[in-house]
Amino acid sequence: MFSKKTMVIAGLIFLVAANGIVFSFNYIRKSSVYPAAVETVLFFTAPVMEGVTHTTRFAENTWHRYFSLATAAKENERLGRELAEARHQLHLCRESRLLDKRLEGFLEFRETTDHKTVLASVVGREPSAWYQSVIINRGRIDGIETGMPVMVPEGVVGQVTGVSRSHAKVLLIIDRNNAVDAMVQRTRTRGMVKGLSSNVCHFEFALHKADIKTGDTIITSGLDGVYPKGLPVGRVSRIIRRSSGIFQDIEITPFADFHRLEEVLVILDPPDIDTNLLDP
Amino acid sequence: MHYIVYFIVCLLLVVLKTTIIPGVLGGLWLYDLLIPLVIYFSLYRSLAEGLPVVLLSAIMMDMISGAPAGIYLTTYIWLFLGFRQTWRFLDLRHSYLFPAIVVAGVVFQQLIFWAAASTSAGQLVFSYESIRIVFFQIVWAVVSAPLLYLLFHKLFIAADRLFSDNSSENGHSG
């Protein structure tokens, strides 16, 4: 319909016209009408845009937070588990360290003694408040027999009064039915340590004139045929010298902490055991 | 089958008293937990059921304890037979009386132990510590006896039902 030449001319005219229109708009932008028009348009459109933007952002944030929260909850649960596990491991480490410390003491004692010993754990305690005994997890198969002395590195604990195949009953030195032939380390004054079924013991049969002071260490004499000589028993905590009587009234505090007994050593080759001397 | 349940309950109470409670509560003086069991059997169960349980409990405790042999046997037998005779003319078989009876049992046991300790010491053993122990034991008895009563009652009745159902079923099938 149109020749090629006509089409080129029309195109050029269109471009020039368009360019003129654009230039005229730019001119308008500089005029006073343009800002008013912009203001009017923005007045109506911007709040809507703002509202939509806020809503969109709120929705985006909510969605994001929901997922973050869900992720955080899972993370929290995982961290909680890890914390509990870490606490458990820490507890085990602490227990292990304490056990190591205790066993170190036992090992040191075993290295310094010539006696054959076996380590045992305390698994049960005396059911009555009037008597003092414990049950340990070593018995006849470990070489334990009635009458054998039991101790901790700090001092004497008691003696075995009953044995089964794998367990044994130990009567503590603080029991009123137990007695240990002992002496004052400093002056070699002999006496008998007797339990009171409390945390202290009596050192009996020490003559009134004997030189004994508060703080003196009491050790086993080895003469009762149960405990080897020289084992620490306790420290003199109180002395009452009555005007009458030939003996002093001496109270001693045992070195062994009977409330915290967890492991003990049983001496398997005590000096000489006469089982007939034991209480039935 | 009932005796297996009784034996398990005895064993659990002994383990609770000698291992679990000293480990958890340390120095708190809890009374002998087998006393409520002995009293329960004395008041609510037949002689044929109660006597073996009491003997078994007593022997078990005597073997575990460092106390003079036979002291638990003496205590439990006296408690068992004593309350068994008493409820025939005094109506003791009320659940609300159970704590008071357990307290009486605890005091009786403490008297027996005190007498034994005094005999072995050759003089009357007396200390404020022992008074404190008895006081704590009585408080514990008042608090825990109703719970133990409920436990024994529910457990043994459930055991009765279970084993009587089984025996009747076996009877029908036979």
Interface residues (C-beta under 8 A of the other chain):
Chain A: V123 G124 R125 E126 P127 S128 A129 W130 Y131 Q132 S133 I135 T161 G162 K169 L171 L172 D175 R176 N177 S197 S198 H259 D279 P280
Chain B: V14 V15 K17 T18 T19 P22 G26 G27 W29 D32 M61 M63 I64 S65 G66 A67 P68 A69 F113 W114 A116 A117 S120 A121 V125 S127 E129 S130 I133 Q137
